[in-house]
Each structure stands twice: as C-alpha cells, then as structure tokens.
Amino acid sequence: AQSVSQHNHHVILSEAASLELGCNYSYGGTVNLFWYVQYPGQHLQLLLKYFSGDPLVKGIKGFEAEFIKSKFSFNLRKPSVQWSDTAEYFCAVMDNYGQNFVFGPGTRLSVLP
Amino acid sequence: DAGVTQSPTHLIKTRGQQVTLRCSPKSGHDTVSWYQQALGQGPQFIFQYYEEEERQRGNFPDRFSGHQFPNYSSELNVNALLLGDSALYLCASSFISSSGRNTQYFGPGTRLTVL
C-alpha cells in the first residue's frame, strides 16, 4: 500500500524567507504527485501536480516542486514566502491507474509578518 | 463554471443516528471521491464512485456507504454514528482519463459533529 510522509508538522518562517517542505512516498510503481494547500477556513486547493516529463514542476503563487525518483521525494519550494502563504500544505500520491489517492499528514506553515 | 459543491455546511448529530451528505461535482467531471479529514490530519480516502458504481474503497467500515446518480452527483451515508465519526467530510471530483492522469478538485466540505 502507498504511504506518504511529510517531514515537518509545523514550520514557522518570517516573511521573505525561503521555504522547503519535504514529502516522501512509498510505492513501487509509477506515481502521480500533488501538492494541495488549505488556507484557514477555505477548502483544499491544488498548488501543482506532476505526471511525467520535467521533474521540476511550477505551480501557482510562485510555488514549485521537484520530483526525485531515486529518493522517492517531491519537495515543495518557494524562494520568498509571504504572510498570505500561512496555511496547511498536503502532499498526495496517486498510482498511474488513477487510483489509490493517498494524502500525507500535512505541514502547517506559519509566516510571521 | 461552478466548482465542487457540498451540502450541508455543518451538521450536528447524536450517536447512533444516520447522516447523508451531498456533493455535486465540477462541470465536466464524472467521478466523485469522498474523504474524511479529522482535526489536524490529512484527508483519508473513503471511496470513489464512477459510472454510478463504487470503483474503489478505503479502509472504512460498511457503516459508510454511498451512491452516485446519473447526473454524477453523489451522496455519502453514515449509519450508527460514533463519536469518532466527527470530522470534515470532503468530496472531490475528477474526470477519469485513459492515461490515469486524474486530478481531483475538492469541495468546501461538510463539518459533522457527533455528540
């Protein structure tokens, strides 16, 4: 069965700091990878996704993620965070048959103004 | 273009009761998945409906059942409610493609409180 781990439970940064949130998955086959964000009081929104091709994926709001197959990782990055990036971030994995969609436990990001 | 909608927004029930939650998928989507999100945790997959049938199921008891209608909307039913069923229930819709590239879009959720 697939599983997803996210290294940090809670990350606290000051505005303009760089961000990297870790995500590792376990699955033996080809995977599709996602990052979702949940702003306070709002629903889950898709930040970015990886299906195939260039392992460096750019998403909305200046976020990007890099798929490193050898490390089973899909870390999320942003060069300079803003107070409005305060939210819960979830990494998710799906198998290549469009099934077995599994979320990580989430990382709470707090950005101090 | 309406996104995924869910109703009701909030619901309070007592132990042993039954509840029905509803979801309308995003326009053009044919598949609906349901998730349970407990406080401080990631969403846990309950089941997925496609062509009015349960396509896949997560590790949830039979008290959790669902239905998909010909217009692709869906219901989640939970019988014999337990305190531990208190959570945010999320619906996600997607379009099943032959490539398996299935991106899920989420609704706002229904907050269920069991007393």
Contacts between the chains, C-beta under 8 A, distances in Angstrom:
chain1	res1	chain2	res2	distance
A	4	B	42	7.8
A	32	B	100	7.3
A	32	B	101	6.5
A	32	B	102	7.6
A	34	B	103	7.5
A	36	B	106	7.5
A	42	B	108	7.6
A	43	B	90	7.6
A	43	B	106	5.3
A	43	B	107	6.1
A	43	B	108	4.3
A	43	B	109	6.2
A	44	B	43	7.5
A	44	B	90	6.8
A	44	B	92	8.0
A	44	B	106	4.0
A	45	B	106	7.5
A	46	B	103	6.7
A	46	B	105	6.8
A	49	B	103	5.9
A	51	B	99	8.0
A	51	B	101	5.0
A	90	B	42	5.4
A	90	B	43	7.4
A	94	B	102	6.5
A	95	B	100	7.5
A	96	B	100	4.9
A	97	B	100	4.9
A	98	B	94	7.9
A	98	B	96	6.0
A	98	B	97	7.3
A	98	B	100	4.0
A	98	B	101	7.2
A	98	B	102	3.7
A	99	B	48	7.6
A	99	B	55	7.6
A	99	B	56	5.3
A	99	B	100	8.0
A	100	B	56	7.4
A	101	B	33	6.8
A	101	B	45	5.9
A	101	B	102	7.9
A	101	B	104	6.5
A	102	B	45	6.9
A	103	B	35	7.8
A	103	B	42	3.7
A	103	B	43	4.9
A	103	B	44	7.5
A	103	B	45	7.9
A	104	B	42	5.5
A	105	B	41	6.0
A	105	B	42	4.8
A	106	B	40	7.8
A	106	B	41	7.1
A	106	B	42	5.0
